[in-house]
């Protein structure tokens, strides 16, 4: 259905089994990824880096990953 690199600009809810994440350093882009990524060490590393920078006070109101978009795509493409 939806892959890690599939961008969703609409603010609609993610399908069952998926979650929306906002990726980028200055301008955030919305991606819809499988929830199974949450258990993957490489994806957890991206989340940990963002936690160090943002804590749990996310300005986007959702899960935000602070990294270059190409880094996110590189990590998630290996999880597919």
HUCOR-V472819 format. One record per pair of residues at least 4 apart in sequence whose ideal C-beta (glycine too) atoms are under 6 Angstrom apart, sorted by sequence separation. I is the first residue (numbers start at 1). J is the second residue. If there is no record, write none. Layout:
# HUCOR-V472819
i->(I & I)
j->(J & J)
This chain:
# HUCOR-V472819
i->(2 & 14 & 24 & 33 & 50 & 54 & 60 & 67 & 73 & 14 & 24 & 67 & 14 & 22 & 23 & 37 & 58 & 22 & 23 & 20 & 21 & 20 & 53 & 18 & 50 & 18 & 19 & 50 & 14 & 17 & 46 & 46 & 7 & 8 & 8 & 4 & 2 & 28 & 42 & 22 & 40 & 22 & 20 & 21 & 22 & 23 & 37 & 21 & 24 & 23 & 23 & 5 & 4)
j->(6 & 18 & 28 & 37 & 54 & 58 & 64 & 71 & 77 & 19 & 29 & 72 & 20 & 28 & 29 & 43 & 64 & 30 & 31 & 30 & 31 & 32 & 66 & 32 & 65 & 34 & 35 & 66 & 32 & 35 & 65 & 67 & 29 & 30 & 32 & 33 & 32 & 60 & 75 & 60 & 79 & 62 & 62 & 63 & 64 & 65 & 79 & 65 & 69 & 69 & 72 & 73 & 76)
